[in-house]
Amino acid sequence: MAFDVPTTRGFYSSLSDGWTYLNGGERAQIPERVLSTMATAFRAAPKSLPGETGSGTHSREQVAGITAGHQFASAARRAFADVAGGRVEGVVLGPSREALVHLLMQAMGRRLSLGTGMVLTRTGDPVSQVPFRRAADMFGARVRFAEADLSTGAVPAWQFDELVTPDTRLVVVPAADPFVGAVAPVADIARRVRENSAAKVLVDASAYAPYRVVDMNRMGADIVLLDAAAWGGPQVSALVFRDPSLLDRMTSMALVPGARGRARLEVTTVAPSLLGGVSESVRHLADLDPVARGTRRHRIEQSMPQVGRYLSGLTSRLIDALGNLDQVHIVGVDGEGSDDAEGVDVDRVPRVSFIVAGVPAPTVVRRLLDNHMVTSAVGPGHSALLEAMGVMEAGGAVTVGLQPFNTPHDVDQLVRAVASLG
């Protein structure tokens, strides 16, 4: 069945304010049901709950006196596990990706030492990569970088055969670049890592999860990093470990009671009101297909392909229309037909960055704001990939991040405004 855009738009009360939001990569709009749930969570978090006796094979008893905030944390872990296709026992919550990566690096201190190494890529969000580099400097580990094809933004998998050695301890791969949308061949990369080392593969799926089904087993990921804010949830992040026993082998800064009485590694506490919105935001993803049935994970597996197909068509419309404007260069996409790209068609999520010749990106963004359209400007320090592509010398780029509520009219309106700059 066709993706139901009008019903989806009805989930977002912010769309009634007259703005056209095309900045999903920078600040995704939050569904009204998630906002309402968080407002309720603010009031309910300190309350103590009565005890409940479980019945049935898979039931669990609820201990009397447990706070609603603790219950919100448990629900958030289950929600992140459903998004990643992992186990709730392997979910670690945190206030941000950066904080979680910092904690993970400290926990891996015994594995990262002089003579060992890690492999990073020049795609993705540089901010979340800072803790990896700091840890390497602290423990004396060597850092190698996987490079992206500068004509398309894609990360070739073959280079990991050379980058990964028996001394490599960690390989970090963004599942998709947040600025040019190029999807990494994670499964192929993970297979090559396994063949050359015993390193752990960490996949940052934050820019991928709002549009595709995340399956950490198919990806071959040992750890998946997620950010609920990327799909319109609260600012809560999670590390999902495929093998929860890996947590027991790590040195942790803090041990907090977790699922089934296990101790788990956690960073600073997350506001219970925010945790209360995580489960509802994942339910929103599952409900994007109104006829889907079954568990929440099963409904996500049915709804997200529909979202992906719809937004893929919308992205093609945007790329085709911008490509007809002489003054516009689409970063990464315009290079697909070059000799360097070998004519390969790159798989992409709905993130598009473009340059308007002779007009700095902040100026373009302000012009679009004058037309009530919200986009993002990418400047120095925002993307190592775009810097390597020479985008910053051209005054930066404008990034469009689509969400499921965007329409062909939104795209056409954007293209008309950009055309007026020529």
Buried (B, 14 or more C-beta within 10 A) or exposed (E): EEBBBEEBBEBBBEBEEEBBBBBBBBBBBBBBBBBEBBEBBEEBBEEEBEEEEEEEEEEEEBEEEBBBBBBBBBBBBBBBBBBBBBBBBBBBBBBBBBBBBBBBBBBBEEBBEEEBBBBBBBBBBBEBBEBBBEBBEEBEBBBBEBBBBBBBBBBBBEBBEEBBBEBBBBBBBBBBBBBBBBBBBBBBBBBBBEEBBEBBBBBBBBBBBBBBBBBBEEBBBBBBBBBBBBBBBBEBBBBBBBBBEBBEEBEBEEEBEBBEEBEBBBBEBBBBBBBBBBBBBBBBBBBBBEEBEEEBBEBBBBBBBBBBEBBBEBBEBBBEBBBEBEEBBBBBBBBBEEEEBEEEEBBBBBBBBBBBEEBBBEBBBEBBEEEEBBBBBBBEEBBBBBBBBEBBEBBBBBBBBBBBBBBEEBBEBBBEBBBEBE
